């Protein structure tokens, strides 16, 4: 399975602790896929909600296609995500029970189709972020010391 990564949401891994990941298809209009292929996507502030048994993606900016005409798409419109019913019900149970949020992690193309990797995540507290930064710097120092040997 060939996977061409378009963009990743690095802020999500900094702001949230990701517990589970799912791959969802996206319902797109005509010029959106062209903009995605160009890489004109911003996942930074995005999130997803489950409404009436369907998953919808909010606040993800797909820039308008430059060669598009007056029928160009709206950049921050609400987009439907395509998941199995079992996956949606499983996610809904965890969201209600354990207070998770759905965060977009990575947008990629597979066989010409745009897919979005979403994750069930919980927000980190400030001290958790500091711990992660300290661990990363320790790892970097260890790698540097091993390289210098």
Secondary structure, 3 states (H helix, E strand, C coil): CCCEEEEECHHHHHHEEEEEEEEEEECCCHHHHHHHHHCCEECCCCEEEEECCEEEEECCEECCCCCCCCCCCCCCCCEEEECCHHHHHHHHHHHHHHCCEEEEEEEEEECCEEEEEEEEEEECCHHHHHHHHHHHHHHHHHHHHHHHC
